[in-house]
Amino acid sequence: MKRILALIVLALFMLPTLGIATHAAAQAEKGPATDRIIWKSVSLDKVAAALETGDIDVYLFSLRPAAAQELTGKPGIKLYQAPSGLVDIGLNPAPVMIVTLPGKLERQQPKSSV
């Protein structure tokens, strides 16, 4: 039983190193380089036209459905679909700890701002 447990622990420590070796092998081939990158702000209603004219090369945010349909099938433009959104749940926040000098630690409720 101890041997099995030891092997499991060893395997858990060795698994992350396998990912590093795979990642390093994937980066062995050098890709194209660029001399400069220009970041632009484009309003949502002008994104489709900017992509079509070549004013921008990449748009990383969501498009309106009508703009996406307009760009679908156009030569030189690839659309990628990905789930997006933000889910935030704050459960059991930590209590407020107030330290009163000279070093005494006390739990106090935060004072009301009303």
Long-range contacts (C-beta under 8 A, 24 or more apart in sequence): 51-77, 52-77
